[in-house]
Amino acid sequence: MLERVLYHDHCFDGAASAAYFSRFIAGAIHPEAEFRYTGMAHKASQLFDASLFDGDENAIVDFKYASDPRLTWWFDHHQSAFLTPEDAEHFRRDTSGRKLYDPSYKSCTSFISAVACERWGYRAPELEDLVKWSIVIDGAQYSDAKSAVELAAPAMKLTLVIEAAKGSAIVQKVIGWMQRRQLSEIVAEPEIQALFQPLYQRHLDSMEIIKGRAKQDDGVVFFDLAGYEMEGYNKFIPYYLFPGSVYTVSVSPSSFRTKVSVGSNPWAPEVPKHNLATICERYGGGGHARVGAISLEPGALEKARGIAAEIVAELKT
């Protein structure tokens, strides 16, 4: 039994979701299953190629829905879960009971954990710390910006490696480790430490770059990272640098897309009033009410800047 698992790549909750889902399937559904993983990234083009669904069963966790008839399992918690209205209708017509969606959950890992327990009676108490940290990290449930940016906890160190490491190989190795080991053990692995140390220095450098590029106006922080090799950065840095801000908007080119990121300050002096996923959906993106993004074609820098300027103006109102 080959179980193909498509997961949100370079994302702590994406990796944790794949790990918890695999434990659940092996523990409650198919003890003989062999798991293979494919990391998925949000891009401007159509996301799902037919060749992705090559397992005896195929699952997507923490990522958008696919109407491919070979899709067996689906778990997601993002407001923007469907590529098209037709996909949403396809999901609503599903009667398998194995395609599940609930945007009220702070993390997809916690959603999978709850459903596995409630519907199949499956529990993995040794993974409780993984579930807890998925909620903290994906739901931005940190006590303050300092704890989100200074990366003291093992889960935060591991998040840096997952988000910033090149390729998917190390993420998939972490998915395997997450199924049986504590986060502190994983972070102590020499392979993880060898990646973490230079990435942490880059993290410190990115703070200085953002500090030099960012401007705050009417509660909105904006910065453009064109010209810098920063395919990812800690999204809480703007609130660490500008604690009085409410929103942040940034433009960041990378090798496979041009990204407009939109976020809100979890510790803002006033409650954010805009639904950021809804705003991003107008430009082909999506996300959650408090954080979203838009992925454009590589090189679409001026288009991204135009979109960012429109969003900044809207958030100021």
Protein Blocks (a to p, Z undefined) as FASTA:
>chain_A
ZZdddddehifklmmmmmmmmmmmmmmmmmmbccddddddddfbdfbdfklmmcfbdcde
hiacdfbfklmbdcdfbfblcfbfklmmmmmmpcnlpaccdfkbfbfklmmmmmmmmmno
pacfklmmmmmmmmmmmnopafbfklmmnomafklmmmmmmmmpgcjklmmmmmmmmmmp
cfklmmmpmklmmmmmmmmmmmmmmmmmmmmmpcceehiacddfehiacfbccfklmmmm
mmmbmbdcdddddfkbccddddddfkbfbdcfbdfklmmmmnopacdfkbccddddehil
mmmmmmmmmmmmmmmZZ
